[in-house]
Amino acid sequence: MSVRDNLTIIRENIEAACTRAGRDPADIRIVAVTKYVSVERAKEAVAAGITDLGENRDDGLLHKYETLGSEVTWHFIGTLQSRKVKNIIDKVDYIHSLDRLSLAQEIEKRATKRVKCFVQVNVSGEATKHGLSKEEVIPFIQQLRDFSKIEVVGLMTMAPYTDDEALLRRCFRQLKILQESVQALHIPNAPCTELSMGMSNDYVIAIEEGATFIRLGTSLVGHES
Ligand SMILES: *Cc1c(COP(=O)(O)O)cnc(C)c1O
């Protein structure tokens, strides 16, 4: 399927989810995750109206940046090794995977402008998932107060890979509650108004539960091997 056709279906699903939840579709930002696909396919996404691209490896991001550099907003969505920060920091607008102090320190050292960061939370507590535990989030964000290059725009999670809707909903709801409690602290560099949650298999539920950024790979651009 063309990206355009996929996007049409996704937009319909977003509208329906927003109607059910009493939300405005304009408040949902689609990040096209292009880690599985070629530059050509990423270009097709941009031609179809996508404005935000996400990659989970520094080399993948740099490769696509060469072609699409200034045309789009760039999101780094995967585990970020501290030693890779310098390669990507002046190219990305958002990092969705801030999960430790040493990474924050490296961003602070290398960035030349403020970087919008999501703190990644392992809501489900699965051992295989990255991210802070729920209990660690607020103390962590408080430690970042004096970091001039970091703006905590919101929280991010990856839900378990399951079709158990109740479980997914619980996971997203917990992230929203946590996001609201960080927001209520009014920390100057942590407005924390956004929720990056929802992937191809669970974005509809994520939107019903408050997602403002959804990260779509397979359902939008597909998966080339
Ligand atoms: C790969 C990836 C996605 C997209 O996954 P799909 O299920 O293909 O939509 C979203 N978020 C993160 C962090 C990813 O690594």
The ligand as a MOL file (V3000), in Angstrom:
LIG
                    3D

  0  0  0     0  0            999 V3000
M  V30 BEGIN CTAB
M  V30 COUNTS 15 15 0 0 0
M  V30 BEGIN ATOM
M  V30 1 C 9.8580 0.8090 16.0380 0
M  V30 2 C 9.2540 1.7180 17.0200 0
M  V30 3 C 7.9760 2.2670 16.8260 0
M  V30 4 C 7.0860 1.9110 15.6400 0
M  V30 5 O 6.6690 0.5910 15.7050 0
M  V30 6 P 5.4570 0.0220 14.7970 0
M  V30 7 O 4.8620 -1.0180 15.6690 0
M  V30 8 O 6.0570 -0.4960 13.5710 0
M  V30 9 O 4.5150 1.1460 14.5660 0
M  V30 10 C 7.5030 3.1600 17.7680 0
M  V30 11 N 8.2180 3.4930 18.8500 0
M  V30 12 C 9.4490 3.0130 19.0890 0
M  V30 13 C 10.1870 3.4300 20.3050 0
M  V30 14 C 10.0020 2.0960 18.1920 0
M  V30 15 O 11.2280 1.6000 18.4330 0
M  V30 END ATOM
M  V30 BEGIN BOND
M  V30 1 1 1 2
M  V30 2 1 2 3
M  V30 3 2 2 14
M  V30 4 1 3 4
M  V30 5 2 3 10
M  V30 6 1 4 5
M  V30 7 1 5 6
M  V30 8 2 6 7
M  V30 9 1 6 8
M  V30 10 1 6 9
M  V30 11 1 10 11
M  V30 12 2 11 12
M  V30 13 1 12 13
M  V30 14 1 12 14
M  V30 15 1 14 15
M  V30 END BOND
M  V30 END CTAB
M  END
